[in-house]
């Protein structure tokens, strides 16, 4: 169910980016798509009543250098969280560039409407 | 010789961060450093041919940490990237004097090179995505570098489609992780091989095809390319058309389909269909263009179609368990065409830049008779056009011949006919370029045009030599067995190609 909603959010973002005529709304659509993917990544690792994946001294067996099975089964998957951090930074970079191009275009054309910004053929 | 693989990414990345600090007075020094970096990468790439290597970043063993893998396919792509980037960087030394903020341009250029090198070396799919985004964001900024009306519009269009493609790819990466529990390519290939595909993986594969297809500008995902490539400064157009769409699109797609998911008949037909559609649509649209760079951009779509067709034919033959030699021949044709296209299309974009710098226009109807005024540009353009149109003995002829032979041997005569027909189409469009740009009457307002000087000529002359000699790669057996054959065998080995990386 949660995954379906996440996919729906992705589709809303895609719809917004493809159909809308205003440049800022297109940018918002792209951001919604990226947040939907981030949400999906986080949900992959999450499960109900999961604990934070930080090892306590009592859960670490110093002799065999392993973590107790009970901890492994109760902690959430930390890898998607690391991926999401990276992907948030990347989407911040591309958002900054998108917005700055929107602003420069507005200075040149005086409008955000892409149907009026049509110097290029095709 | 053992090459430290991170050098391919770290050296341009460090230079890219240092260069913007150079002010106006230190501009020549910044140009020199940037050129030295690209030359150094070229030397590294040549030295790394034939030495497969694996590097574990930070000493973490393979399923845990990040790793970089250099195999035959990666070194072919690295060679193409470094040859084209060295020539384009040399060309920009003089060409970019007409723009302000040259150090920032050099920095973005090197960032793009670092991203592309990272994509072809990366051993896990999430890092592939990260490097792909580095290269893409740098290229969005470079397309809009002139900050004029058309450039901003093209850059916005490119960025919107590119960001959608990136979101697709990241969604695909997440789905693959959800279904296989790994991000490392070798482990994913092993997991998919053991459990077969399911709904999630099929969705991931279709997202990857749409995402990388957008990055590679395959028809029907090509709408951004004819705007974005002509709007960029000429050396950047050469980089975008020459290597970016291949490293980010074709390479990644080939790696995922052949080495991760494994080939199937349906996938093979899909690639053949995409390739044929790109070849024919790009070729027909290119003939009608009057903007020099726009014509070259449409022709890029058409030529990328050849590469995808070759790979798709190989995938189809492998999936049908036909004679493996035929599949290898089709893939060899595709990959050789990829290397050829990198060289001659970047050379053509450099000549278009040279013409634009001398005449101030890209409109072919306003030109004419430039052949006598710009002899070096004309010679370079003639070699590159002969090669792209498939005139023997230039390399484009050999790669198309290999594709035709592979198609005929496999019994797909109509594909062979399509290949030849599009080659004729290509010949027509380049005859048109020569007729309107270099032959005919010199218009009155272009009487004072002179050939460009300095680094522009050196860059074009160097790339022309490479272009004329590319045929040796496939004709001389020792060169073929050290460069092309390892690349082909990476793809024909399929999902087994990377499993030796798995820790026991």
Interface residues (C-beta under 8 A of the other chain):
Chain A: X10 X13 X14 X17 X18 X23 X26 X27 X30 X33 X34 X37 X40 X41 X44 X79 X80 X83 X86 X87 X90 X93 X94 X97 X98 X101 X102 X104 X105 X108 X109 X117 X118 X119 X120 X122
Chain B: X126 X130 X133 X136 X137 X140 X141 X144 X147 X148 X149 X150 X152 X153 X154 X155 X156 X157 X159 X160 X163 X164 X166 X167 X170 X171 X173 X174 X177 X178 X183 X223 X226 X227 X231
